[in-house]
Amino acid sequence: MSEEDQKSFGNYKKFSAMIAISMILMYFLMYLNSILILEHAWFSETRLFMTLIMGSAMMIVMLASMRNMYKNSKVNIAIFIGERDKRNGMVNR
């Protein structure tokens, strides 16, 4: 693997970490309105699905707007297809 490929792979690792951290924060921020009433803070499948949908949309927007940073077109296409399928699977559930 060339040095440029390794750098590109590192960019995708940072991208994935950034998306994962953002999704975790989004999930817990959805509970912010019930922080005063702790018995109302239970696991919600709806909140989890909303987090995944928002994360998917965020991935697509970030990849589309930062094309110069993420130049591996095969990986980009795989991410776009995977996110589209993930969102379609959740909506059709």
C-alpha positions as CSV (number, residue, x, y, z in Angstrom):
1,M,0.0,0.0,0.0
2,S,1.5,3.4,-1.0
3,E,1.9,6.3,1.4
4,E,-0.9,8.2,-0.4
5,D,-3.3,5.2,0.1
6,Q,-2.4,5.0,3.8
7,K,-3.1,8.7,4.2
8,S,-6.4,8.3,2.4
9,F,-7.3,5.4,4.6
10,G,-6.5,7.5,7.7
11,N,-8.9,10.2,6.4
12,Y,-11.7,7.6,6.3
13,K,-10.9,6.4,9.8
14,K,-11.1,9.9,11.1
15,F,-14.3,10.4,9.1
16,S,-15.9,7.3,10.7
17,A,-14.8,8.3,14.2
18,M,-16.2,11.8,13.7
19,I,-19.5,10.4,12.5
20,A,-19.7,7.8,15.3
21,I,-19.0,10.4,18.0
22,S,-21.5,12.8,16.5
23,M,-24.2,10.1,16.5
24,I,-23.5,9.1,20.1
25,L,-23.8,12.8,21.1
26,M,-27.0,13.2,19.1
27,Y,-28.6,10.1,20.8
28,F,-27.9,11.4,24.3
29,L,-28.9,15.0,23.4
30,M,-32.3,13.6,22.5
31,Y,-32.8,12.8,26.2
32,L,-31.9,16.3,27.2
33,N,-35.6,17.3,27.6
34,S,-36.2,14.5,30.1
35,I,-33.1,15.0,32.2
36,L,-35.1,16.5,35.1
37,I,-37.4,13.4,35.2
38,L,-35.0,10.5,35.2
39,E,-37.8,7.9,35.2
40,H,-38.8,9.2,31.8
41,A,-35.3,8.4,30.3
42,W,-35.7,4.9,29.0
43,F,-34.3,3.2,25.9
44,S,-36.2,4.4,22.8
45,E,-36.0,2.5,19.5
46,T,-37.4,5.6,17.8
47,R,-34.6,7.8,19.1
48,L,-32.1,5.2,18.0
49,F,-33.5,5.1,14.5
50,M,-33.6,8.9,14.3
51,T,-29.9,9.0,15.4
52,L,-29.0,6.5,12.6
53,I,-31.0,8.4,10.0
54,M,-29.4,11.7,11.0
55,G,-26.0,10.1,11.0
56,S,-26.6,8.7,7.5
57,A,-27.7,12.1,6.2
58,M,-24.7,13.7,7.8
59,M,-22.3,11.2,6.2
60,I,-23.8,11.9,2.7
61,V,-23.6,15.7,3.2
62,M,-20.1,15.6,4.5
63,L,-18.8,13.3,1.8
64,A,-20.5,15.4,-0.9
65,S,-19.1,18.7,0.4
66,M,-15.6,17.4,1.1
67,R,-14.9,15.5,-2.1
68,N,-11.3,16.8,-2.2
69,M,-10.5,15.2,1.2
70,Y,-12.0,11.8,0.4
71,K,-10.7,10.9,-3.1
72,N,-11.3,7.1,-3.1
73,S,-14.3,7.0,-5.4
74,K,-14.9,3.2,-4.7
75,V,-15.1,3.8,-1.0
76,N,-17.3,6.9,-1.5
77,I,-19.7,5.0,-3.7
78,A,-19.8,2.1,-1.2
79,I,-20.6,4.6,1.6
80,F,-23.4,6.3,-0.4
81,I,-25.0,2.9,-1.3
82,G,-24.7,1.6,2.2
83,E,-26.2,4.7,3.7
84,R,-29.1,4.7,1.2
85,D,-29.8,1.0,1.9
86,K,-29.6,1.6,5.7
87,R,-32.1,4.4,5.5
88,N,-34.4,2.5,3.2
89,G,-34.3,-0.5,5.5
90,M,-35.3,1.6,8.5
91,V,-38.1,3.4,6.7
92,N,-39.6,0.2,5.3
93,R,-39.5,-1.6,8.6
